[in-house]
Amino acid sequence: MKYVLVYETDPDEVAAKAAELFPAHQARWHEFRESGSLLLIGPFTDRTGAMAVFTTRTAAEEFAAGDPFVLHGLVRNWHIREWLEAIATP
């Protein structure tokens, strides 16, 4: 079981605020990646959101709770979905 964190954003807000907040956001995901709890992360190409895949629900919740994109209003909504990976890589 994996946990997918989905962010919803406004493309105009992303254009206005993302560059300023990105270094702190990136530092946060590097922490979670190094701990092994963050497997994948990235934005949707239409700038209406992003997703990240975590090994635990707790890690996904902790990431969102302290993410500068969330704390500074770039993310207007987020949720976590349980995901059953059908083809796992070794």
C-alpha positions in Angstrom: 0.0 0.0 0.0 1.2 3.5 -0.9 -0.3 6.9 -0.1 -0.8 9.5 -2.7 -0.9 13.1 -1.6 -2.8 15.3 -4.1 -2.5 19.1 -4.1 -5.0 21.4 -5.9 -3.6 24.8 -6.9 -4.7 27.8 -8.9 -2.4 28.3 -11.9 -2.3 32.0 -11.3 -1.2 31.5 -7.7 1.5 29.0 -8.8 2.8 31.6 -11.3 2.9 34.3 -8.7 4.3 32.5 -5.6 6.0 29.2 -6.6 9.4 30.6 -7.4 9.7 32.3 -4.1 8.6 29.3 -2.1 10.2 26.5 -4.1 13.6 26.4 -2.3 11.9 25.7 1.0 9.4 23.3 -0.6 12.3 21.4 -2.3 14.3 21.2 1.0 11.2 19.7 2.7 10.8 17.0 0.0 14.5 16.2 0.1 14.2 15.4 3.8 11.3 13.0 3.2 13.1 11.5 0.2 16.3 10.9 2.2 14.3 9.2 5.0 12.8 6.8 2.5 9.2 7.9 3.0 8.8 9.9 -0.2 9.0 7.9 -3.4 7.8 10.3 -6.1 6.8 13.9 -6.4 5.9 16.3 -9.1 3.4 18.9 -10.5 0.8 18.3 -13.1 1.7 20.0 -16.4 -1.4 22.3 -16.4 -0.2 23.8 -13.0 -3.6 22.9 -11.4 -1.9 20.7 -8.8 0.7 18.1 -7.9 1.0 14.7 -6.4 3.5 12.8 -4.2 3.6 9.1 -3.3 4.6 8.2 0.2 5.2 4.9 2.0 2.9 5.8 4.9 -0.2 8.0 5.5 1.6 9.6 8.5 4.5 10.8 6.3 2.1 12.2 3.7 0.1 14.1 6.4 3.3 15.4 8.1 4.7 16.5 4.7 1.5 18.5 3.9 1.2 20.0 7.4 4.6 21.6 7.2 5.0 22.2 3.4 5.6 25.9 2.6 3.3 25.6 -0.4 0.5 24.7 2.0 1.5 27.1 4.8 1.6 30.1 2.5 -1.6 29.4 0.6 -0.3 28.2 -2.7 -2.2 24.9 -2.2 -5.9 25.6 -1.9 -6.9 22.0 -1.0 -5.1 18.7 -0.5 -6.1 15.1 0.2 -4.6 11.7 0.6 -5.7 8.5 -1.3 -4.6 5.0 -0.6 -3.1 3.3 -3.6 -2.4 -0.3 -4.4 0.6 -0.4 -6.6 0.1 -3.1 -9.4 3.6 -3.1 -10.8 6.3 -2.5 -8.3 9.9 -1.8 -9.2 12.6 -3.7 -7.3 
